Structure formats: structure tokens, C-alpha cells
């Protein structure tokens, strides 16, 4: 199950990057965030598509054994 969700996540993230025309985020001064805005957006879209709560989806992407 994990590979399927992860591959869907990667597909959504790649599509967002393509449609928004974002290659790399601009580097700013200071500490970079651990999760980018595109990754958050992809997780919310995938949550909507799969009808899974965002935190449950993120937990399954981080640690597939926890779900």
C-alpha cells in the first residue's frame, strides 16, 4: 500500500511542479523549511483525491508501518 500512495504523491508533486512552472524554490536567507510549499500542496491534493485525512496521509508517507 505504501508504494502506491508514495507513487501517487510523487506524481501529484511532479504535476504541480510542471503546471506551476516551478523548477526550484528561491533560496532565502535563514533556515530553509523542512517541508516545501509544493510538498504541502501535493499532500493536501492527494488527501482530497483519496479521501484520507491529511495527517493520516502524511503519517503513512513518513512511516508506512504506523498505519
HTML snippet that shows the backbone in 3Dmol.js (N, CA, C, O; Angstrom):
<script src="https://3Dmol.org/build/3Dmol-min.js"></script>
<div id="view" style="width:600px;height:400px;position:relative"></div>
<script>
const pdb = `
ATOM      1  N   UNK A   1       0.823  -1.197   0.000  1.00  0.00           N
ATOM      2  CA  UNK A   1       0.000   0.000   0.000  1.00  0.00           C
ATOM      3  C   UNK A   1       0.863   1.256   0.000  1.00  0.00           C
ATOM      4  O   UNK A   1       0.516   2.256  -0.628  1.00  0.00           O
ATOM      5  N   UNK A   2       1.983   1.200   0.704  1.00  0.00           N
ATOM      6  CA  UNK A   2       2.849   2.367   0.833  1.00  0.00           C
ATOM      7  C   UNK A   2       3.385   2.792  -0.521  1.00  0.00           C
ATOM      8  O   UNK A   2       3.413   3.985  -0.823  1.00  0.00           O
ATOM      9  N   UNK A   3       3.812   1.841  -1.345  1.00  0.00           N
ATOM     10  CA  UNK A   3       4.387   2.177  -2.641  1.00  0.00           C
ATOM     11  C   UNK A   3       3.368   2.859  -3.536  1.00  0.00           C
ATOM     12  O   UNK A   3       3.708   3.754  -4.310  1.00  0.00           O
ATOM     13  N   UNK A   4       2.123   2.434  -3.428  1.00  0.00           N
ATOM     14  CA  UNK A   4       1.072   3.015  -4.244  1.00  0.00           C
ATOM     15  C   UNK A   4       0.805   4.467  -3.834  1.00  0.00           C
ATOM     16  O   UNK A   4       0.719   5.346  -4.692  1.00  0.00           O
ATOM     17  N   UNK A   5       0.675   4.720  -2.543  1.00  0.00           N
ATOM     18  CA  UNK A   5       0.442   6.083  -2.052  1.00  0.00           C
ATOM     19  C   UNK A   5       1.639   6.964  -2.369  1.00  0.00           C
ATOM     20  O   UNK A   5       1.473   8.105  -2.798  1.00  0.00           O
ATOM     21  N   UNK A   6       2.844   6.443  -2.161  1.00  0.00           N
ATOM     22  CA  UNK A   6       4.045   7.227  -2.423  1.00  0.00           C
ATOM     23  C   UNK A   6       4.186   7.554  -3.906  1.00  0.00           C
ATOM     24  O   UNK A   6       4.590   8.662  -4.259  1.00  0.00           O
ATOM     25  N   UNK A   7       3.858   6.602  -4.775  1.00  0.00           N
ATOM     26  CA  UNK A   7       3.952   6.879  -6.208  1.00  0.00           C
ATOM     27  C   UNK A   7       2.891   7.897  -6.635  1.00  0.00           C
ATOM     28  O   UNK A   7       3.161   8.739  -7.492  1.00  0.00           O
ATOM     29  N   UNK A   8       1.693   7.834  -6.054  1.00  0.00           N
ATOM     30  CA  UNK A   8       0.680   8.852  -6.327  1.00  0.00           C
ATOM     31  C   UNK A   8       1.148  10.230  -5.858  1.00  0.00           C
ATOM     32  O   UNK A   8       0.953  11.232  -6.546  1.00  0.00           O
ATOM     33  N   UNK A   9       1.765  10.264  -4.682  1.00  0.00           N
ATOM     34  CA  UNK A   9       2.292  11.526  -4.145  1.00  0.00           C
ATOM     35  C   UNK A   9       3.349  12.105  -5.079  1.00  0.00           C
ATOM     36  O   UNK A   9       3.334  13.302  -5.365  1.00  0.00           O
ATOM     37  N   UNK A  10       4.254  11.276  -5.548  1.00  0.00           N
ATOM     38  CA  UNK A  10       5.302  11.747  -6.453  1.00  0.00           C
ATOM     39  C   UNK A  10       4.712  12.251  -7.765  1.00  0.00           C
ATOM     40  O   UNK A  10       5.201  13.229  -8.331  1.00  0.00           O
ATOM     41  N   UNK A  11       3.666  11.591  -8.251  1.00  0.00           N
ATOM     42  CA  UNK A  11       3.013  12.007  -9.491  1.00  0.00           C
ATOM     43  C   UNK A  11       2.337  13.362  -9.324  1.00  0.00           C
ATOM     44  O   UNK A  11       2.446  14.227 -10.192  1.00  0.00           O
ATOM     45  N   UNK A  12       1.639  13.543  -8.207  1.00  0.00           N
ATOM     46  CA  UNK A  12       0.982  14.827  -7.942  1.00  0.00           C
ATOM     47  C   UNK A  12       2.027  15.924  -7.795  1.00  0.00           C
ATOM     48  O   UNK A  12       1.847  17.022  -8.321  1.00  0.00           O
ATOM     49  N   UNK A  13       3.105  15.643  -7.093  1.00  0.00           N
ATOM     50  CA  UNK A  13       4.161  16.637  -6.902  1.00  0.00           C
ATOM     51  C   UNK A  13       4.814  17.011  -8.225  1.00  0.00           C
ATOM     52  O   UNK A  13       5.090  18.187  -8.464  1.00  0.00           O
ATOM     53  N   UNK A  14       5.063  16.038  -9.084  1.00  0.00           N
ATOM     54  CA  UNK A  14       5.651  16.302 -10.393  1.00  0.00           C
ATOM     55  C   UNK A  14       4.699  17.127 -11.261  1.00  0.00           C
ATOM     56  O   UNK A  14       5.126  18.038 -11.970  1.00  0.00           O
ATOM     57  N   UNK A  15       3.420  16.802 -11.198  1.00  0.00           N
ATOM     58  CA  UNK A  15       2.420  17.550 -11.976  1.00  0.00           C
ATOM     59  C   UNK A  15       2.315  18.992 -11.505  1.00  0.00           C
ATOM     60  O   UNK A  15       2.209  19.909 -12.319  1.00  0.00           O
ATOM     61  N   UNK A  16       2.344  19.194 -10.198  1.00  0.00           N
ATOM     62  CA  UNK A  16       2.310  20.562  -9.665  1.00  0.00           C
ATOM     63  C   UNK A  16       3.519  21.360 -10.125  1.00  0.00           C
ATOM     64  O   UNK A  16       3.397  22.518 -10.524  1.00  0.00           O
ATOM     65  N   UNK A  17       4.669  20.738 -10.066  1.00  0.00           N
ATOM     66  CA  UNK A  17       5.884  21.412 -10.496  1.00  0.00           C
ATOM     67  C   UNK A  17       5.810  21.785 -11.964  1.00  0.00           C
ATOM     68  O   UNK A  17       6.252  22.865 -12.355  1.00  0.00           O
ATOM     69  N   UNK A  18       5.254  20.897 -12.781  1.00  0.00           N
ATOM     70  CA  UNK A  18       5.135  21.153 -14.215  1.00  0.00           C
ATOM     71  C   UNK A  18       4.117  22.254 -14.502  1.00  0.00           C
ATOM     72  O   UNK A  18       4.414  23.195 -15.237  1.00  0.00           O
ATOM     73  N   UNK A  19       2.920  22.142 -13.925  1.00  0.00           N
ATOM     74  CA  UNK A  19       1.859  23.101 -14.228  1.00  0.00           C
ATOM     75  C   UNK A  19       2.118  24.488 -13.650  1.00  0.00           C
ATOM     76  O   UNK A  19       1.718  25.491 -14.241  1.00  0.00           O
ATOM     77  N   UNK A  20       2.777  24.551 -12.512  1.00  0.00           N
ATOM     78  CA  UNK A  20       3.080  25.851 -11.927  1.00  0.00           C
ATOM     79  C   UNK A  20       4.351  26.462 -12.502  1.00  0.00           C
ATOM     80  O   UNK A  20       4.612  27.650 -12.312  1.00  0.00           O
ATOM     81  N   UNK A  21       5.133  25.666 -13.196  1.00  0.00           N
ATOM     82  CA  UNK A  21       6.354  26.166 -13.813  1.00  0.00           C
ATOM     83  C   UNK A  21       7.444  26.488 -12.809  1.00  0.00           C
ATOM     84  O   UNK A  21       8.248  27.397 -13.019  1.00  0.00           O
ATOM     85  N   UNK A  22       7.466  25.740 -11.719  1.00  0.00           N
ATOM     86  CA  UNK A  22       8.457  25.970 -10.676  1.00  0.00           C
ATOM     87  C   UNK A  22       9.524  24.897 -10.791  1.00  0.00           C
ATOM     88  O   UNK A  22       9.232  23.711 -10.641  1.00  0.00           O
ATOM     89  N   UNK A  23      10.762  25.305 -11.056  1.00  0.00           N
ATOM     90  CA  UNK A  23      11.858  24.340 -11.110  1.00  0.00           C
ATOM     91  C   UNK A  23      12.435  24.121  -9.725  1.00  0.00           C
ATOM     92  O   UNK A  23      12.494  22.997  -9.225  1.00  0.00           O
ATOM     93  N   UNK A  24      12.857  25.219  -9.117  1.00  0.00           N
ATOM     94  CA  UNK A  24      13.400  25.165  -7.772  1.00  0.00           C
ATOM     95  C   UNK A  24      12.896  26.383  -7.035  1.00  0.00           C
ATOM     96  O   UNK A  24      12.682  27.445  -7.619  1.00  0.00           O
ATOM     97  N   UNK A  25      12.713  26.207  -5.749  1.00  0.00           N
ATOM     98  CA  UNK A  25      12.283  27.341  -4.952  1.00  0.00           C
ATOM     99  C   UNK A  25      13.478  28.254  -4.722  1.00  0.00           C
ATOM    100  O   UNK A  25      14.623  27.808  -4.649  1.00  0.00           O
ATOM    101  N   UNK A  26      13.177  29.554  -4.609  1.00  0.00           N
ATOM    102  CA  UNK A  26      14.239  30.520  -4.384  1.00  0.00           C
ATOM    103  C   UNK A  26      14.833  30.322  -3.001  1.00  0.00           C
ATOM    104  O   UNK A  26      14.120  30.097  -2.023  1.00  0.00           O
ATOM    105  N   UNK A  27      16.129  30.410  -2.944  1.00  0.00           N
ATOM    106  CA  UNK A  27      16.791  30.273  -1.656  1.00  0.00           C
ATOM    107  C   UNK A  27      16.778  31.630  -0.960  1.00  0.00           C
ATOM    108  O   UNK A  27      17.170  32.649  -1.529  1.00  0.00           O
ATOM    109  N   UNK A  28      16.328  31.612   0.258  1.00  0.00           N
ATOM    110  CA  UNK A  28      16.243  32.825   1.046  1.00  0.00           C
ATOM    111  C   UNK A  28      17.256  32.738   2.172  1.00  0.00           C
ATOM    112  O   UNK A  28      17.784  31.669   2.479  1.00  0.00           O
ATOM    113  N   UNK A  29      17.509  33.865   2.768  1.00  0.00           N
ATOM    114  CA  UNK A  29      18.413  33.877   3.906  1.00  0.00           C
ATOM    115  C   UNK A  29      17.743  33.185   5.081  1.00  0.00           C
ATOM    116  O   UNK A  29      16.523  33.245   5.234  1.00  0.00           O
ATOM    117  N   UNK A  30      18.522  32.547   5.887  1.00  0.00           N
ATOM    118  CA  UNK A  30      17.974  31.886   7.059  1.00  0.00           C
ATOM    119  C   UNK A  30      17.816  30.395   6.844  1.00  0.00           C
ATOM    120  O   UNK A  30      18.281  29.823   5.858  1.00  0.00           O
ATOM    121  N   UNK A  31      17.159  29.807   7.781  1.00  0.00           N
ATOM    122  CA  UNK A  31      16.989  28.353   7.780  1.00  0.00           C
ATOM    123  C   UNK A  31      15.876  27.949   6.810  1.00  0.00           C
ATOM    124  O   UNK A  31      14.777  28.501   6.863  1.00  0.00           O
ATOM    125  N   UNK A  32      16.157  26.993   5.931  1.00  0.00           N
ATOM    126  CA  UNK A  32      15.118  26.554   4.994  1.00  0.00           C
ATOM    127  C   UNK A  32      14.070  25.705   5.714  1.00  0.00           C
ATOM    128  O   UNK A  32      14.379  25.061   6.716  1.00  0.00           O
ATOM    129  N   UNK A  33      12.840  25.699   5.215  1.00  0.00           N
ATOM    130  CA  UNK A  33      11.806  24.874   5.858  1.00  0.00           C
ATOM    131  C   UNK A  33      12.045  23.393   5.605  1.00  0.00           C
ATOM    132  O   UNK A  33      12.668  23.014   4.614  1.00  0.00           O
ATOM    133  N   UNK A  34      11.547  22.567   6.505  1.00  0.00           N
ATOM    134  CA  UNK A  34      11.712  21.120   6.349  1.00  0.00           C
ATOM    135  C   UNK A  34      10.792  20.574   5.275  1.00  0.00           C
ATOM    136  O   UNK A  34      11.119  19.583   4.623  1.00  0.00           O
ATOM    137  N   UNK A  35       9.633  21.218   5.083  1.00  0.00           N
ATOM    138  CA  UNK A  35       8.668  20.794   4.076  1.00  0.00           C
ATOM    139  C   UNK A  35       8.362  22.006   3.199  1.00  0.00           C
ATOM    140  O   UNK A  35       8.036  23.079   3.706  1.00  0.00           O
ATOM    141  N   UNK A  36       8.468  21.831   1.893  1.00  0.00           N
ATOM    142  CA  UNK A  36       8.230  22.955   0.995  1.00  0.00           C
ATOM    143  C   UNK A  36       6.737  23.177   0.799  1.00  0.00           C
ATOM    144  O   UNK A  36       5.919  22.324   1.142  1.00  0.00           O
ATOM    145  N   UNK A  37       6.398  24.323   0.248  1.00  0.00           N
ATOM    146  CA  UNK A  37       5.005  24.647  -0.035  1.00  0.00           C
ATOM    147  C   UNK A  37       4.421  23.691  -1.071  1.00  0.00           C
ATOM    148  O   UNK A  37       3.249  23.324  -0.988  1.00  0.00           O
ATOM    149  N   UNK A  38       5.233  23.288  -2.044  1.00  0.00           N
ATOM    150  CA  UNK A  38       4.760  22.334  -3.052  1.00  0.00           C
ATOM    151  C   UNK A  38       4.459  20.970  -2.445  1.00  0.00           C
ATOM    152  O   UNK A  38       3.498  20.311  -2.843  1.00  0.00           O
ATOM    153  N   UNK A  39       5.270  20.544  -1.488  1.00  0.00           N
ATOM    154  CA  UNK A  39       5.027  19.267  -0.838  1.00  0.00           C
ATOM    155  C   UNK A  39       3.740  19.312  -0.012  1.00  0.00           C
ATOM    156  O   UNK A  39       2.972  18.350   0.006  1.00  0.00           O
ATOM    157  N   UNK A  40       3.514  20.428   0.667  1.00  0.00           N
ATOM    158  CA  UNK A  40       2.270  20.584   1.415  1.00  0.00           C
ATOM    159  C   UNK A  40       1.069  20.583   0.489  1.00  0.00           C
ATOM    160  O   UNK A  40       0.055  19.945   0.773  1.00  0.00           O
ATOM    161  N   UNK A  41       1.185  21.296  -0.612  1.00  0.00           N
ATOM    162  CA  UNK A  41       0.106  21.357  -1.589  1.00  0.00           C
ATOM    163  C   UNK A  41      -0.186  19.970  -2.158  1.00  0.00           C
ATOM    164  O   UNK A  41      -1.349  19.590  -2.295  1.00  0.00           O
ATOM    165  N   UNK A  42       0.842  19.227  -2.485  1.00  0.00           N
ATOM    166  CA  UNK A  42       0.664  17.879  -3.025  1.00  0.00           C
ATOM    167  C   UNK A  42      -0.003  16.962  -2.005  1.00  0.00           C
ATOM    168  O   UNK A  42      -0.839  16.136  -2.370  1.00  0.00           O
ATOM    169  N   UNK A  43       0.358  17.099  -0.739  1.00  0.00           N
ATOM    170  CA  UNK A  43      -0.261  16.248   0.276  1.00  0.00           C
ATOM    171  C   UNK A  43      -1.731  16.597   0.477  1.00  0.00           C
ATOM    172  O   UNK A  43      -2.545  15.701   0.700  1.00  0.00           O
ATOM    173  N   UNK A  44      -2.090  17.872   0.404  1.00  0.00           N
ATOM    174  CA  UNK A  44      -3.493  18.250   0.527  1.00  0.00           C
ATOM    175  C   UNK A  44      -4.302  17.784  -0.686  1.00  0.00           C
ATOM    176  O   UNK A  44      -5.438  17.337  -0.531  1.00  0.00           O
ATOM    177  N   UNK A  45      -3.741  17.882  -1.869  1.00  0.00           N
ATOM    178  CA  UNK A  45      -4.439  17.409  -3.070  1.00  0.00           C
ATOM    179  C   UNK A  45      -4.620  15.896  -3.013  1.00  0.00           C
ATOM    180  O   UNK A  45      -5.702  15.391  -3.314  1.00  0.00           O
ATOM    181  N   UNK A  46      -3.577  15.174  -2.632  1.00  0.00           N
ATOM    182  CA  UNK A  46      -3.682  13.725  -2.526  1.00  0.00           C
ATOM    183  C   UNK A  46      -4.665  13.320  -1.427  1.00  0.00           C
ATOM    184  O   UNK A  46      -5.376  12.325  -1.563  1.00  0.00           O
ATOM    185  N   UNK A  47      -4.703  14.081  -0.357  1.00  0.00           N
ATOM    186  CA  UNK A  47      -5.671  13.833   0.705  1.00  0.00           C
ATOM    187  C   UNK A  47      -7.090  13.987   0.185  1.00  0.00           C
ATOM    188  O   UNK A  47      -7.967  13.194   0.529  1.00  0.00           O
ATOM    189  N   UNK A  48      -7.319  14.983  -0.626  1.00  0.00           N
ATOM    190  CA  UNK A  48      -8.637  15.198  -1.216  1.00  0.00           C
ATOM    191  C   UNK A  48      -9.006  14.073  -2.187  1.00  0.00           C
ATOM    192  O   UNK A  48     -10.135  13.582  -2.181  1.00  0.00           O
ATOM    193  N   UNK A  49      -8.049  13.675  -3.016  1.00  0.00           N
ATOM    194  CA  UNK A  49      -8.308  12.629  -4.007  1.00  0.00           C
ATOM    195  C   UNK A  49      -8.608  11.292  -3.332  1.00  0.00           C
ATOM    196  O   UNK A  49      -9.523  10.582  -3.751  1.00  0.00           O
ATOM    197  N   UNK A  50      -7.856  10.944  -2.307  1.00  0.00           N
ATOM    198  CA  UNK A  50      -8.012   9.643  -1.656  1.00  0.00           C
ATOM    199  C   UNK A  50      -9.011   9.658  -0.513  1.00  0.00           C
ATOM    200  O   UNK A  50      -9.300   8.611   0.066  1.00  0.00           O
ATOM    201  N   UNK A  51      -9.544  10.829  -0.176  1.00  0.00           N
ATOM    202  CA  UNK A  51     -10.500  10.973   0.920  1.00  0.00           C
ATOM    203  C   UNK A  51      -9.905  10.463   2.234  1.00  0.00           C
ATOM    204  O   UNK A  51     -10.569   9.774   3.010  1.00  0.00           O
ATOM    205  N   UNK A  52      -8.630  10.820   2.464  1.00  0.00           N
ATOM    206  CA  UNK A  52      -7.903  10.453   3.662  1.00  0.00           C
ATOM    207  C   UNK A  52      -7.522  11.730   4.395  1.00  0.00           C
ATOM    208  O   UNK A  52      -7.096  12.693   3.758  1.00  0.00           O
ATOM    209  N   UNK A  53      -7.663  11.766   5.723  1.00  0.00           N
ATOM    210  CA  UNK A  53      -7.209  12.958   6.445  1.00  0.00           C
ATOM    211  C   UNK A  53      -5.731  13.243   6.182  1.00  0.00           C
ATOM    212  O   UNK A  53      -4.930  12.322   6.021  1.00  0.00           O
ATOM    213  N   UNK A  54      -5.383  14.516   6.140  1.00  0.00           N
ATOM    214  CA  UNK A  54      -4.024  14.935   5.773  1.00  0.00           C
ATOM    215  C   UNK A  54      -2.986  14.351   6.727  1.00  0.00           C
ATOM    216  O   UNK A  54      -1.946  13.862   6.286  1.00  0.00           O
ATOM    217  N   UNK A  55      -3.258  14.398   8.028  1.00  0.00           N
ATOM    218  CA  UNK A  55      -2.272  13.906   8.986  1.00  0.00           C
ATOM    219  C   UNK A  55      -2.080  12.396   8.875  1.00  0.00           C
ATOM    220  O   UNK A  55      -0.965  11.903   9.041  1.00  0.00           O
ATOM    221  N   UNK A  56      -3.140  11.667   8.600  1.00  0.00           N
ATOM    222  CA  UNK A  56      -3.029  10.224   8.408  1.00  0.00           C
ATOM    223  C   UNK A  56      -2.223   9.920   7.154  1.00  0.00           C
ATOM    224  O   UNK A  56      -1.389   9.015   7.143  1.00  0.00           O
ATOM    225  N   UNK A  57      -2.477  10.681   6.103  1.00  0.00           N
ATOM    226  CA  UNK A  57      -1.736  10.500   4.858  1.00  0.00           C
ATOM    227  C   UNK A  57      -0.253  10.812   5.052  1.00  0.00           C
ATOM    228  O   UNK A  57       0.609  10.062   4.594  1.00  0.00           O
ATOM    229  N   UNK A  58       0.037  11.915   5.726  1.00  0.00           N
ATOM    230  CA  UNK A  58       1.433  12.287   5.971  1.00  0.00           C
ATOM    231  C   UNK A  58       2.128  11.246   6.840  1.00  0.00           C
ATOM    232  O   UNK A  58       3.295  10.919   6.621  1.00  0.00           O
ATOM    233  N   UNK A  59       1.407  10.733   7.819  1.00  0.00           N
ATOM    234  CA  UNK A  59       1.982   9.711   8.685  1.00  0.00           C
ATOM    235  C   UNK A  59       2.303   8.444   7.895  1.00  0.00           C
ATOM    236  O   UNK A  59       3.327   7.803   8.128  1.00  0.00           O
ATOM    237  N   UNK A  60       1.420   8.087   6.958  1.00  0.00           N
ATOM    238  CA  UNK A  60       1.676   6.891   6.158  1.00  0.00           C
ATOM    239  C   UNK A  60       2.817   7.101   5.165  1.00  0.00           C
ATOM    240  O   UNK A  60       3.508   6.148   4.809  1.00  0.00           O
ATOM    241  N   UNK A  61       3.019   8.336   4.717  1.00  0.00           N
ATOM    242  CA  UNK A  61       4.151   8.613   3.827  1.00  0.00           C
ATOM    243  C   UNK A  61       5.472   8.580   4.583  1.00  0.00           C
ATOM    244  O   UNK A  61       6.489   8.139   4.048  1.00  0.00           O
ATOM    245  N   UNK A  62       5.456   9.049   5.831  1.00  0.00           N
ATOM    246  CA  UNK A  62       6.672   9.086   6.631  1.00  0.00           C
ATOM    247  C   UNK A  62       7.025   7.702   7.152  1.00  0.00           C
ATOM    248  O   UNK A  62       8.165   7.253   7.027  1.00  0.00           O
ATOM    249  N   UNK A  63       6.035   7.026   7.742  1.00  0.00           N
ATOM    250  CA  UNK A  63       6.273   5.711   8.345  1.00  0.00           C
ATOM    251  C   UNK A  63       5.117   4.791   7.964  1.00  0.00           C
ATOM    252  O   UNK A  63       4.082   4.815   8.629  1.00  0.00           O
ATOM    253  N   UNK A  64       5.259   3.985   6.919  1.00  0.00           N
ATOM    254  CA  UNK A  64       4.147   3.152   6.459  1.00  0.00           C
ATOM    255  C   UNK A  64       3.717   2.078   7.459  1.00  0.00           C
ATOM    256  O   UNK A  64       2.600   1.570   7.366  1.00  0.00           O
ATOM    257  N   UNK A  65       4.563   1.728   8.395  1.00  0.00           N
ATOM    258  CA  UNK A  65       4.214   0.706   9.370  1.00  0.00           C
ATOM    259  C   UNK A  65       3.283   1.245  10.468  1.00  0.00           C
ATOM    260  O   UNK A  65       2.644   0.469  11.178  1.00  0.00           O
ATOM    261  N   UNK A  66       3.213   2.573  10.603  1.00  0.00           N
ATOM    262  CA  UNK A  66       2.403   3.156  11.681  1.00  0.00           C
ATOM    263  C   UNK A  66       0.918   3.124  11.379  1.00  0.00           C
ATOM    264  O   UNK A  66       0.102   3.233  12.294  1.00  0.00           O
ATOM    265  N   UNK A  67       0.550   2.975  10.110  1.00  0.00           N
ATOM    266  CA  UNK A  67      -0.874   2.997   9.752  1.00  0.00           C
ATOM    267  C   UNK A  67      -1.398   1.609   9.563  1.00  0.00           C
ATOM    268  O   UNK A  67      -2.577   1.430   9.258  1.00  0.00           O
TER     269      UNK A  67
END
`;
const viewer = $3Dmol.createViewer("view");
viewer.addModel(pdb, "pdb");
viewer.setStyle({}, {cartoon: {color: "spectrum"}});
viewer.zoomTo();
viewer.render();
</script>
